[in-house]
């Protein structure tokens, strides 16, 4: 999970423990919705993906931030043998607006035109240690909005939690959260 029960409880000054299972279910539902709407998973994992080459030196992958590229093949026959491997040192991946964008530049050539001719194995995503604060807070706000809308009477949620999260309007929390989350959408959607 991207956020934890304690993250939500601290942000909204929730002290009760009897609804922890309910809060955890809301966290899971919110994270699933965010992953679906953003077109990506966010958690650090190794991925193998296939892309169409377009004759340019740029490849946009689904997941980011990219933390490592293990292998890239450019093979119009889709065999992906050692003779079609691209030297990883010839690939550069960077950021847009301070966010790793999942854009890979091939500095020593171009990706051939083809269908599923590019095979890439890479590691990308966030850990608890490197998750941007705005991403984390956006998820917390969405959970808080659901808590307020569906269970507001159950929780002793203060009007402003410890992290300055205004908790009085679910719609406002959602709007604030999605404004940030839209920056984290997959570039391939």
Secondary structure, DSSP 8 states (H G I E B T S, - for coil): --S-HHHHHHHTT----TTHHHHHHHHHHHHHHHHHHHTS--B-EEEEEEE---SSSEEE-SS-SEEEEEEEEE-TTS---GGGEE-GGGEEEEEETTEEEEEEEETT----S-SS-EEEEEEE-B-TTT--HHHHHHHHHHHHHHHHHHHTTTS---SB-TT--B-S-HHHHHHHHHHHHGGGS-TT-
